[in-house]
Amino acid sequence: MHEEQQRVMMNEAVAKLTSVCWDKCVTSVPGSKFSSSEYSCLTHCAKRYADMSMIIIKSTQSKK
Amino acid sequence: MDFSSPSPGMSPGMGGGQSPEALMEQVQAQLAQAYAEELIETLRGKCFDKCITKPGSSLSSGESSCISRCVDRYMEATGIISRSLFTQKR
């Protein structure tokens, strides 16, 4: 059951990040494939979001 | 020890006779269903946004093909995000 919960959390993270990164990176009408800049944006997006998340958590902790 | 009451985590009416495996299958099936519904709702929102800029009296062929590409691209994006989150690059 614990594994299942982890899987659920992972799937939710992917779903949420895909939504956020789609909005950020796919700015024009969808084509038959991604442009190289769209592709590049998407591959970096999740990691940058995670980096940002760390910064936010750290800065809110230091302000206690 | 009371063996007649349901184990913690099981709601009443779930059938005390169900094996853990069957229960897990049920849970996974319900989860898969929930994800499918959530994905479809997300696709509706994203593709309406991108493809149907001014709703007309019917769906044009341009709008239809845009929707189809939109779904393909979104599924592709899901894969890209998933891989970037879960592969370690050193």
Backbone of each chain as nested JSON, in Angstrom:
{
  "chains": [
    {"id": "A", "residues": [
      {"number": 1, "name": "MET", "atoms": {"N": [0.851, -1.21, 0.0], "CA": [0.0, 0.0, 0.0], "C": [0.881, 1.253, 0.0]}},
      {"number": 2, "name": "HIS", "atoms": {"N": [2.016, 1.152, 0.698], "CA": [2.938, 2.286, 0.731], "C": [3.504, 2.582, -0.651]}},
      {"number": 3, "name": "GLU", "atoms": {"N": [3.848, 1.483, -1.374], "CA": [4.343, 1.642, -2.754], "C": [3.299, 2.315, -3.621]}},
      {"number": 4, "name": "GLU", "atoms": {"N": [2.061, 1.9, -3.408], "CA": [0.969, 2.447, -4.2], "C": [0.81, 3.936, -3.93]}},
      {"number": 5, "name": "GLN", "atoms": {"N": [0.953, 4.31, -2.656], "CA": [0.858, 5.729, -2.31], "C": [1.963, 6.53, -2.975]}},
      {"number": 6, "name": "GLN", "atoms": {"N": [3.162, 5.946, -3.01], "CA": [4.279, 6.628, -3.677], "C": [3.992, 6.807, -5.156]}},
      {"number": 7, "name": "ARG", "atoms": {"N": [3.451, 5.745, -5.765], "CA": [3.137, 5.801, -7.173], "C": [2.101, 6.893, -7.433]}},
      {"number": 8, "name": "VAL", "atoms": {"N": [1.113, 6.993, -6.567], "CA": [0.078, 8.01, -6.708], "C": [0.702, 9.406, -6.651]}},
      {"number": 9, "name": "MET", "atoms": {"N": [1.588, 9.598, -5.664], "CA": [2.234, 10.911, -5.517], "C": [3.054, 11.256, -6.745]}},
      {"number": 10, "name": "MET", "atoms": {"N": [3.788, 10.278, -7.267], "CA": [4.595, 10.507, -8.452], "C": [3.713, 10.873, -9.645]}},
      {"number": 11, "name": "ASN", "atoms": {"N": [2.654, 10.125, -9.844], "CA": [1.755, 10.403, -10.964], "C": [1.128, 11.778, -10.849]}},
      {"number": 12, "name": "GLU", "atoms": {"N": [0.78, 12.162, -9.628], "CA": [0.203, 13.488, -9.437], "C": [1.222, 14.575, -9.718]}},
      {"number": 13, "name": "ALA", "atoms": {"N": [2.47, 14.355, -9.309], "CA": [3.535, 15.327, -9.577], "C": [3.722, 15.486, -11.077]}},
      {"number": 14, "name": "VAL", "atoms": {"N": [3.767, 14.379, -11.798], "CA": [3.938, 14.446, -13.251], "C": [2.768, 15.179, -13.892]}},
      {"number": 15, "name": "ALA", "atoms": {"N": [1.566, 14.872, -13.471], "CA": [0.382, 15.517, -14.051], "C": [0.415, 17.022, -13.812]}},
      {"number": 16, "name": "LYS", "atoms": {"N": [0.708, 17.406, -12.6], "CA": [0.742, 18.824, -12.269], "C": [1.848, 19.564, -13.019]}},
      {"number": 17, "name": "LEU", "atoms": {"N": [3.038, 18.987, -13.033], "CA": [4.159, 19.617, -13.73], "C": [3.935, 19.689, -15.225]}},
      {"number": 18, "name": "THR", "atoms": {"N": [3.338, 18.66, -15.797], "CA": [3.065, 18.703, -17.235], "C": [2.134, 19.861, -17.541]}},
      {"number": 19, "name": "SER", "atoms": {"N": [1.126, 20.063, -16.706], "CA": [0.198, 21.158, -16.917], "C": [0.912, 22.51, -16.844]}},
      {"number": 20, "name": "VAL", "atoms": {"N": [1.712, 22.693, -15.811], "CA": [2.455, 23.94, -15.617], "C": [3.442, 24.179, -16.754]}},
      {"number": 21, "name": "CYS", "atoms": {"N": [4.185, 23.137, -17.12], "CA": [5.222, 23.277, -18.146], "C": [4.622, 23.439, -19.54]}},
      {"number": 22, "name": "TRP", "atoms": {"N": [3.496, 22.823, -19.783], "CA": [2.798, 23.031, -21.056], "C": [2.45, 24.514, -21.214]}},
      {"number": 23, "name": "ASP", "atoms": {"N": [1.869, 25.096, -20.179], "CA": [1.487, 26.503, -20.226], "C": [2.698, 27.403, -20.442]}},
      {"number": 24, "name": "LYS", "atoms": {"N": [3.806, 27.024, -19.809], "CA": [5.018, 27.845, -19.877], "C": [5.727, 27.704, -21.223]}},
      {"number": 25, "name": "CYS", "atoms": {"N": [5.747, 26.52, -21.758], "CA": [6.619, 26.203, -22.897], "C": [5.925, 26.126, -24.258]}},
      {"number": 26, "name": "VAL", "atoms": {"N": [4.672, 25.741, -24.272], "CA": [3.978, 25.566, -25.547], "C": [3.117, 26.798, -25.759]}},
      {"number": 27, "name": "THR", "atoms": {"N": [3.732, 27.843, -26.311], "CA": [3.06, 29.139, -26.366], "C": [2.216, 29.329, -27.616]}},
      {"number": 28, "name": "SER", "atoms": {"N": [2.51, 28.554, -28.679], "CA": [1.707, 28.734, -29.893], "C": [0.864, 27.495, -30.159]}},
      {"number": 29, "name": "VAL", "atoms": {"N": [0.19, 27.52, -31.278], "CA": [-0.696, 26.417, -31.665], "C": [0.108, 25.124, -31.803]}},
      {"number": 30, "name": "PRO", "atoms": {"N": [-0.358, 24.029, -31.227], "CA": [0.398, 22.771, -31.296], "C": [0.634, 22.315, -32.732]}},
      {"number": 31, "name": "GLY", "atoms": {"N": [1.883, 21.939, -33.041], "CA": [2.234, 21.456, -34.369], "C": [2.311, 19.946, -34.379]}},
      {"number": 32, "name": "SER", "atoms": {"N": [2.82, 19.388, -35.498], "CA": [2.903, 17.929, -35.583], "C": [4.108, 17.401, -34.824]}},
      {"number": 33, "name": "LYS", "atoms": {"N": [4.994, 18.293, -34.438], "CA": [5.998, 17.951, -33.435], "C": [6.417, 19.229, -32.711]}},
      {"number": 34, "name": "PHE", "atoms": {"N": [7.105, 19.09, -31.6], "CA": [7.573, 20.253, -30.858], "C": [8.71, 20.918, -31.612]}},
      {"number": 35, "name": "SER", "atoms": {"N": [8.755, 22.245, -31.543], "CA": [9.928, 22.947, -32.056], "C": [11.086, 22.668, -31.103]}},
      {"number": 36, "name": "SER", "atoms": {"N": [12.308, 22.969, -31.556], "CA": [13.45, 22.658, -30.687], "C": [13.421, 23.517, -29.423]}},
      {"number": 37, "name": "SER", "atoms": {"N": [12.906, 24.74, -29.517], "CA": [12.853, 25.566, -28.302], "C": [11.776, 25.068, -27.344]}},
      {"number": 38, "name": "GLU", "atoms": {"N": [10.65, 24.594, -27.883], "CA": [9.61, 24.016, -27.026], "C": [10.139, 22.765, -26.331]}},
      {"number": 39, "name": "TYR", "atoms": {"N": [10.826, 21.925, -27.096], "CA": [11.36, 20.689, -26.558], "C": [12.37, 20.969, -25.459]}},
      {"number": 40, "name": "SER", "atoms": {"N": [13.258, 21.902, -25.751], "CA": [14.279, 22.272, -24.782], "C": [13.626, 22.803, -23.501]}},
      {"number": 41, "name": "CYS", "atoms": {"N": [12.651, 23.679, -23.664], "CA": [11.929, 24.241, -22.512], "C": [11.31, 23.131, -21.664]}},
      {"number": 42, "name": "LEU", "atoms": {"N": [10.664, 22.18, -22.326], "CA": [9.99, 21.099, -21.598], "C": [10.973, 20.218, -20.833]}},
      {"number": 43, "name": "THR", "atoms": {"N": [12.121, 19.93, -21.464], "CA": [13.073, 19.045, -20.778], "C": [13.676, 19.721, -19.549]}},
      {"number": 44, "name": "HIS", "atoms": {"N": [13.784, 21.035, -19.579], "CA": [14.381, 21.733, -18.433], "C": [13.357, 22.098, -17.371]}},
      {"number": 45, "name": "CYS", "atoms": {"N": [12.118, 22.236, -17.785], "CA": [11.073, 22.809, -16.938], "C": [10.928, 22.112, -15.583]}},
      {"number": 46, "name": "ALA", "atoms": {"N": [10.819, 20.802, -15.608], "CA": [10.547, 20.084, -14.366], "C": [11.672, 20.272, -13.357]}},
      {"number": 47, "name": "LYS", "atoms": {"N": [12.908, 20.187, -13.845], "CA": [14.056, 20.331, -12.939], "C": [14.142, 21.737, -12.356]}},
      {"number": 48, "name": "ARG", "atoms": {"N": [13.88, 22.726, -13.191], "CA": [13.921, 24.125, -12.72], "C": [12.816, 24.375, -11.705]}},
      {"number": 49, "name": "TYR", "atoms": {"N": [11.686, 23.764, -11.929], "CA": [10.574, 23.882, -10.985], "C": [10.971, 23.273, -9.646]}},
      {"number": 50, "name": "ALA", "atoms": {"N": [11.639, 22.142, -9.712], "CA": [12.102, 21.487, -8.49], "C": [13.153, 22.343, -7.774]}},
      {"number": 51, "name": "ASP", "atoms": {"N": [14.074, 22.945, -8.542], "CA": [15.074, 23.856, -7.95], "C": [14.392, 24.999, -7.219]}},
      {"number": 52, "name": "MET", "atoms": {"N": [13.406, 25.59, -7.889], "CA": [12.666, 26.708, -7.311], "C": [11.988, 26.291, -6.016]}},
      {"number": 53, "name": "SER", "atoms": {"N": [11.413, 25.109, -6.054], "CA": [10.712, 24.583, -4.899], "C": [11.633, 24.483, -3.683]}},
      {"number": 54, "name": "MET", "atoms": {"N": [12.862, 24.011, -3.911], "CA": [13.858, 23.925, -2.841], "C": [14.16, 25.294, -2.258]}},
      {"number": 55, "name": "ILE", "atoms": {"N": [14.342, 26.278, -3.137], "CA": [14.653, 27.637, -2.686], "C": [13.527, 28.182, -1.823]}},
      {"number": 56, "name": "ILE", "atoms": {"N": [12.298, 27.964, -2.278], "CA": [11.149, 28.475, -1.556], "C": [11.077, 27.854, -0.161]}},
      {"number": 57, "name": "ILE", "atoms": {"N": [11.253, 26.543, -0.116], "CA": [11.185, 25.846, 1.163], "C": [12.283, 26.342, 2.089]}},
      {"number": 58, "name": "LYS", "atoms": {"N": [13.497, 26.471, 1.551], "CA": [14.608, 26.919, 2.388], "C": [14.379, 28.337, 2.893]}},
      {"number": 59, "name": "SER", "atoms": {"N": [13.893, 29.192, 2.008], "CA": [13.751, 30.587, 2.447], "C": [12.6, 30.756, 3.417]}},
      {"number": 60, "name": "THR", "atoms": {"N": [11.55, 29.94, 3.311], "CA": [10.475, 30.057, 4.29], "C": [10.921, 29.481, 5.627]}},
      {"number": 61, "name": "GLN", "atoms": {"N": [11.795, 28.484, 5.627], "CA": [12.3, 27.919, 6.865], "C": [13.196, 28.91, 7.597]}},
      {"number": 62, "name": "SER", "atoms": {"N": [14.045, 29.627, 6.861], "CA": [14.989, 30.525, 7.518], "C": [14.288, 31.763, 8.063]}},
      {"number": 63, "name": "LYS", "atoms": {"N": [13.046, 31.968, 7.637], "CA": [12.33, 33.152, 8.11], "C": [11.492, 32.89, 9.357]}},
      {"number": 64, "name": "LYS", "atoms": {"N": [11.61, 31.684, 9.916], "CA": [10.771, 31.345, 11.085], "C": [11.101, 32.212, 12.284]}}
    ]},
    {"id": "B", "residues": [
      {"number": 1, "name": "MET", "atoms": {"N": [-8.491, -11.326, 21.459], "CA": [-8.373, -10.755, 20.116], "C": [-9.675, -10.92, 19.357]}},
      {"number": 2, "name": "ASP", "atoms": {"N": [-10.126, -9.9, 18.726], "CA": [-11.397, -9.954, 18.02], "C": [-11.132, -10.057, 16.519]}},
      {"number": 3, "name": "PHE", "atoms": {"N": [-11.393, -11.251, 15.945], "CA": [-11.124, -11.427, 14.514], "C": [-12.323, -11.077, 13.65]}},
      {"number": 4, "name": "SER", "atoms": {"N": [-13.426, -10.687, 14.314], "CA": [-14.627, -10.48, 13.512], "C": [-14.734, -9.059, 13.002]}},
      {"number": 5, "name": "SER", "atoms": {"N": [-13.974, -8.136, 13.593], "CA": [-14.094, -6.748, 13.124], "C": [-13.128, -6.511, 11.964]}},
      {"number": 6, "name": "PRO", "atoms": {"N": [-13.46, -5.574, 11.064], "CA": [-12.601, -5.308, 9.907], "C": [-11.245, -4.781, 10.354]}},
      {"number": 7, "name": "SER", "atoms": {"N": [-10.217, -5.078, 9.589], "CA": [-8.876, -4.588, 9.919], "C": [-8.811, -3.079, 9.644]}},
      {"number": 8, "name": "PRO", "atoms": {"N": [-7.917, -2.367, 10.314], "CA": [-7.824, -0.918, 10.109], "C": [-7.557, -0.604, 8.636]}},
      {"number": 9, "name": "GLY", "atoms": {"N": [-8.193, 0.423, 8.142], "CA": [-7.976, 0.817, 6.742], "C": [-9.051, 0.284, 5.832]}},
      {"number": 10, "name": "MET", "atoms": {"N": [-9.823, -0.669, 6.337], "CA": [-10.914, -1.189, 5.496], "C": [-12.224, -0.587, 5.954]}},
      {"number": 11, "name": "SER", "atoms": {"N": [-12.983, -0.039, 5.05], "CA": [-14.269, 0.532, 5.439], "C": [-15.303, -0.577, 5.518]}},
      {"number": 12, "name": "PRO", "atoms": {"N": [-16.328, -0.369, 6.331], "CA": [-17.363, -1.411, 6.443], "C": [-18.027, -1.623, 5.093]}},
      {"number": 13, "name": "GLY", "atoms": {"N": [-18.385, -2.834, 4.808], "CA": [-19.054, -3.139, 3.55], "C": [-18.067, -3.463, 2.452]}},
      {"number": 14, "name": "MET", "atoms": {"N": [-16.778, -3.465, 2.774], "CA": [-15.78, -3.791, 1.748], "C": [-15.637, -5.282, 1.59]}},
      {"number": 15, "name": "GLY", "atoms": {"N": [-16.254, -6.032, 2.449], "CA": [-16.174, -7.495, 2.332], "C": [-14.947, -8.02, 3.023]}},
      {"number": 16, "name": "GLY", "atoms": {"N": [-15.118, -8.536, 4.208], "CA": [-13.972, -9.019, 4.968], "C": [-13.299, -10.193, 4.319]}},
      {"number": 17, "name": "GLY", "atoms": {"N": [-13.966, -10.812, 3.312], "CA": [-13.397, -12.014, 2.713], "C": [-12.475, -11.721, 1.548]}},
      {"number": 18, "name": "GLN", "atoms": {"N": [-12.294, -10.442, 1.189], "CA": [-11.493, -10.113, 0.013], "C": [-10.008, -10.242, 0.322]}},
      {"number": 19, "name": "SER", "atoms": {"N": [-9.279, -10.879, -0.599], "CA": [-7.847, -11.035, -0.395], "C": [-7.158, -9.68, -0.605]}},
      {"number": 20, "name": "PRO", "atoms": {"N": [-5.981, -9.505, 0.004], "CA": [-5.231, -8.262, -0.21], "C": [-4.956, -7.989, -1.686]}},
      {"number": 21, "name": "GLU", "atoms": {"N": [-4.729, -9.056, -2.451], "CA": [-4.415, -8.878, -3.872], "C": [-5.627, -8.329, -4.617]}},
      {"number": 22, "name": "ALA", "atoms": {"N": [-6.793, -8.899, -4.316], "CA": [-8.022, -8.455, -4.991], "C": [-8.327, -7.013, -4.619]}},
      {"number": 23, "name": "LEU", "atoms": {"N": [-8.104, -6.701, -3.35], "CA": [-8.343, -5.345, -2.878], "C": [-7.405, -4.363, -3.584]}},
      {"number": 24, "name": "MET", "atoms": {"N": [-6.149, -4.75, -3.691], "CA": [-5.161, -3.894, -4.355], "C": [-5.539, -3.68, -5.806]}},
      {"number": 25, "name": "GLU", "atoms": {"N": [-6.009, -4.734, -6.463], "CA": [-6.434, -4.597, -7.867], "C": [-7.575, -3.604, -7.99]}},
      {"number": 26, "name": "GLN", "atoms": {"N": [-8.49, -3.679, -7.025], "CA": [-9.639, -2.769, -7.021], "C": [-9.171, -1.326, -6.867]}},
      {"number": 27, "name": "VAL", "atoms": {"N": [-8.258, -1.116, -5.921], "CA": [-7.7, 0.211, -5.676], "C": [-7.014, 0.734, -6.932]}},
      {"number": 28, "name": "GLN", "atoms": {"N": [-6.195, -0.119, -7.548], "CA": [-5.457, 0.308, -8.736], "C": [-6.385, 0.627, -9.894]}},
      {"number": 29, "name": "ALA", "atoms": {"N": [-7.445, -0.171, -10.039], "CA": [-8.411, 0.09, -11.109], "C": [-9.097, 1.424, -10.893]}},
      {"number": 30, "name": "GLN", "atoms": {"N": [-9.462, 1.712, -9.654], "CA": [-10.112, 2.986, -9.352], "C": [-9.171, 4.155, -9.58]}},
      {"number": 31, "name": "LEU", "atoms": {"N": [-7.92, 3.981, -9.217], "CA": [-6.914, 5.02, -9.444], "C": [-6.727, 5.283, -10.932]}},
      {"number": 32, "name": "ALA", "atoms": {"N": [-6.622, 4.199, -11.709], "CA": [-6.432, 4.341, -13.154], "C": [-7.603, 5.105, -13.753]}},
      {"number": 33, "name": "GLN", "atoms": {"N": [-8.797, 4.785, -13.299], "CA": [-10.004, 5.469, -13.757], "C": [-9.941, 6.96, -13.423]}},
      {"number": 34, "name": "ALA", "atoms": {"N": [-9.543, 7.254, -12.192], "CA": [-9.457, 8.653, -11.752], "C": [-8.434, 9.428, -12.578]}},
      {"number": 35, "name": "TYR", "atoms": {"N": [-7.282, 8.801, -12.851], "CA": [-6.265, 9.464, -13.669], "C": [-6.76, 9.742, -15.073]}},
      {"number": 36, "name": "ALA", "atoms": {"N": [-7.435, 8.75, -15.657], "CA": [-7.952, 8.908, -17.024], "C": [-8.908, 10.091, -17.074]}},
      {"number": 37, "name": "GLU", "atoms": {"N": [-9.783, 10.193, -16.088], "CA": [-10.749, 11.294, -16.062], "C": [-10.056, 12.644, -15.894]}},
      {"number": 38, "name": "GLU", "atoms": {"N": [-9.064, 12.66, -15.01], "CA": [-8.319, 13.904, -14.783], "C": [-7.572, 14.321, -16.041]}},
      {"number": 39, "name": "LEU", "atoms": {"N": [-6.957, 13.353, -16.724], "CA": [-6.222, 13.646, -17.948], "C": [-7.148, 14.214, -19.009]}},
      {"number": 40, "name": "ILE", "atoms": {"N": [-8.304, 13.584, -19.181], "CA": [-9.242, 14.046, -20.199], "C": [-9.705, 15.463, -19.897]}},
      {"number": 41, "name": "GLU", "atoms": {"N": [-9.963, 15.751, -18.633], "CA": [-10.393, 17.095, -18.261], "C": [-9.297, 18.121, -18.538]}},
      {"number": 42, "name": "THR", "atoms": {"N": [-8.051, 17.755, -18.234], "CA": [-6.913, 18.628, -18.523], "C": [-6.784, 18.869, -20.024]}},
      {"number": 43, "name": "LEU", "atoms": {"N": [-6.885, 17.796, -20.805], "CA": [-6.779, 17.914, -22.26], "C": [-7.856, 18.844, -22.81]}},
      {"number": 44, "name": "ARG", "atoms": {"N": [-9.07, 18.689, -22.274], "CA": [-10.164, 19.564, -22.713], "C": [-9.786, 21.031, -22.543]}},
      {"number": 45, "name": "GLY", "atoms": {"N": [-9.3, 21.358, -21.353], "CA": [-8.937, 22.735, -21.045], "C": [-7.824, 23.259, -21.917]}},
      {"number": 46, "name": "LYS", "atoms": {"N": [-6.726, 22.495, -21.987], "CA": [-5.551, 22.944, -22.749], "C": [-5.867, 23.112, -24.231]}},
      {"number": 47, "name": "CYS", "atoms": {"N": [-6.535, 22.127, -24.805], "CA": [-6.741, 22.134, -26.243], "C": [-7.825, 23.12, -26.668]}},
      {"number": 48, "name": "PHE", "atoms": {"N": [-8.777, 23.36, -25.819], "CA": [-9.768, 24.388, -26.117], "C": [-9.08, 25.755, -26.158]}},
      {"number": 49, "name": "ASP", "atoms": {"N": [-8.234, 25.956, -25.183], "CA": [-7.425, 27.171, -25.106], "C": [-6.602, 27.425, -26.362]}},
      {"number": 50, "name": "LYS", "atoms": {"N": [-5.881, 26.389, -26.802], "CA": [-4.922, 26.537, -27.897], "C": [-5.571, 26.512, -29.271]}},
      {"number": 51, "name": "CYS", "atoms": {"N": [-6.626, 25.758, -29.405], "CA": [-7.134, 25.445, -30.74], "C": [-8.429, 26.152, -31.128]}},
      {"number": 52, "name": "ILE", "atoms": {"N": [-9.215, 26.507, -30.149], "CA": [-10.503, 27.105, -30.492], "C": [-10.515, 28.539, -29.973]}},
      {"number": 53, "name": "THR", "atoms": {"N": [-9.899, 29.403, -30.762], "CA": [-9.729, 30.785, -30.329], "C": [-11.032, 31.57, -30.41]}},
      {"number": 54, "name": "LYS", "atoms": {"N": [-11.836, 31.269, -31.432], "CA": [-13.127, 31.948, -31.558], "C": [-14.175, 30.934, -31.966]}},
      {"number": 55, "name": "PRO", "atoms": {"N": [-14.946, 30.423, -31.006], "CA": [-15.935, 29.396, -31.35], "C": [-16.883, 29.871, -32.441]}},
      {"number": 56, "name": "GLY", "atoms": {"N": [-16.988, 29.072, -33.509], "CA": [-17.863, 29.402, -34.628], "C": [-19.097, 28.522, -34.627]}},
      {"number": 57, "name": "SER", "atoms": {"N": [-19.803, 28.504, -35.732], "CA": [-21.041, 27.727, -35.774], "C": [-20.784, 26.239, -35.92]}},
      {"number": 58, "name": "SER", "atoms": {"N": [-19.548, 25.864, -36.272], "CA": [-19.146, 24.452, -36.25], "C": [-17.636, 24.383, -36.124]}},
      {"number": 59, "name": "LEU", "atoms": {"N": [-17.126, 23.185, -35.894], "CA": [-15.681, 22.987, -35.758], "C": [-15.048, 22.921, -37.15]}},
      {"number": 60, "name": "SER", "atoms": {"N": [-14.089, 23.817, -37.423], "CA": [-13.423, 23.762, -38.725], "C": [-12.456, 22.589, -38.774]}},
      {"number": 61, "name": "SER", "atoms": {"N": [-12.005, 22.25, -39.998], "CA": [-11.05, 21.131, -40.111], "C": [-9.711, 21.516, -39.49]}},
      {"number": 62, "name": "GLY", "atoms": {"N": [-9.375, 22.812, -39.562], "CA": [-8.166, 23.297, -38.902], "C": [-8.234, 23.095, -37.4]}},
      {"number": 63, "name": "GLU", "atoms": {"N": [-9.39, 23.407, -36.843], "CA": [-9.575, 23.227, -35.411], "C": [-9.51, 21.746, -35.033]}},
      {"number": 64, "name": "SER", "atoms": {"N": [-10.131, 20.898, -35.838], "CA": [-10.102, 19.454, -35.575], "C": [-8.693, 18.901, -35.599]}},
      {"number": 65, "name": "SER", "atoms": {"N": [-7.914, 19.288, -36.611], "CA": [-6.555, 18.732, -36.685], "C": [-5.688, 19.304, -35.567]}},
      {"number": 66, "name": "CYS", "atoms": {"N": [-5.97, 20.575, -35.19], "CA": [-5.241, 21.163, -34.062], "C": [-5.49, 20.365, -32.788]}},
      {"number": 67, "name": "ILE", "atoms": {"N": [-6.751, 19.993, -32.56], "CA": [-7.107, 19.24, -31.359], "C": [-6.376, 17.904, -31.327]}},
      {"number": 68, "name": "SER", "atoms": {"N": [-6.345, 17.248, -32.479], "CA": [-5.67, 15.964, -32.558], "C": [-4.173, 16.114, -32.281]}},
      {"number": 69, "name": "ARG", "atoms": {"N": [-3.56, 17.145, -32.844], "CA": [-2.128, 17.385, -32.584], "C": [-1.908, 17.761, -31.13]}},
      {"number": 70, "name": "CYS", "atoms": {"N": [-2.836, 18.523, -30.603], "CA": [-2.737, 18.968, -29.212], "C": [-2.676, 17.77, -28.257]}},
      {"number": 71, "name": "VAL", "atoms": {"N": [-3.565, 16.815, -28.48], "CA": [-3.574, 15.62, -27.633], "C": [-2.245, 14.873, -27.754]}},
      {"number": 72, "name": "ASP", "atoms": {"N": [-1.784, 14.675, -28.998], "CA": [-0.501, 13.994, -29.229], "C": [0.64, 14.718, -28.503]}},
      {"number": 73, "name": "ARG", "atoms": {"N": [0.692, 16.032, -28.674], "CA": [1.789, 16.803, -28.067], "C": [1.727, 16.753, -26.544]}},
      {"number": 74, "name": "TYR", "atoms": {"N": [0.514, 16.825, -26.013], "CA": [0.391, 16.801, -24.55], "C": [0.841, 15.468, -23.981]}},
      {"number": 75, "name": "MET", "atoms": {"N": [0.492, 14.4, -24.665], "CA": [0.941, 13.07, -24.215], "C": [2.461, 12.985, -24.302]}},
      {"number": 76, "name": "GLU", "atoms": {"N": [3.013, 13.562, -25.364], "CA": [4.465, 13.58, -25.524], "C": [5.105, 14.394, -24.394]}},
      {"number": 77, "name": "ALA", "atoms": {"N": [4.507, 15.545, -24.092], "CA": [5.026, 16.384, -23.006], "C": [5.01, 15.64, -21.677]}},
      {"number": 78, "name": "THR", "atoms": {"N": [3.949, 14.881, -21.448], "CA": [3.868, 14.089, -20.218], "C": [5.051, 13.138, -20.112]}},
      {"number": 79, "name": "GLY", "atoms": {"N": [5.398, 12.506, -21.233], "CA": [6.544, 11.605, -21.244], "C": [7.85, 12.334, -20.975]}},
      {"number": 80, "name": "ILE", "atoms": {"N": [8.013, 13.506, -21.595], "CA": [9.229, 14.293, -21.399], "C": [9.392, 14.679, -19.937]}},
      {"number": 81, "name": "ILE", "atoms": {"N": [8.325, 15.19, -19.342], "CA": [8.365, 15.603, -17.933], "C": [8.663, 14.405, -17.038]}},
      {"number": 82, "name": "SER", "atoms": {"N": [7.967, 13.318, -17.291], "CA": [8.143, 12.11, -16.493], "C": [9.589, 11.636, -16.534]}},
      {"number": 83, "name": "ARG", "atoms": {"N": [10.169, 11.59, -17.745], "CA": [11.551, 11.14, -17.878], "C": [12.509, 12.117, -17.202]}},
      {"number": 84, "name": "SER", "atoms": {"N": [12.264, 13.413, -17.333], "CA": [13.221, 14.361, -16.744], "C": [13.162, 14.32, -15.22]}},
      {"number": 85, "name": "LEU", "atoms": {"N": [12.017, 13.961, -14.67], "CA": [11.912, 13.871, -13.215], "C": [12.553, 12.614, -12.671]}},
      {"number": 86, "name": "PHE", "atoms": {"N": [12.471, 11.542, -13.45], "CA": [12.832, 10.263, -12.86], "C": [14.055, 9.614, -13.461]}},
      {"number": 87, "name": "THR", "atoms": {"N": [14.835, 10.385, -14.243], "CA": [16.154, 9.847, -14.604], "C": [17.205, 10.74, -13.996]}},
      {"number": 88, "name": "GLN", "atoms": {"N": [18.201, 10.113, -13.432], "CA": [19.317, 10.859, -12.849], "C": [20.37, 11.059, -13.92]}},
      {"number": 89, "name": "LYS", "atoms": {"N": [20.783, 12.297, -14.089], "CA": [21.913, 12.545, -14.981], "C": [23.087, 12.989, -14.14]}},
      {"number": 90, "name": "ARG", "atoms": {"N": [24.221, 12.311, -14.307], "CA": [25.394, 12.709, -13.502], "C": [26.46, 13.339, -14.362]}}
    ]}
  ]
}
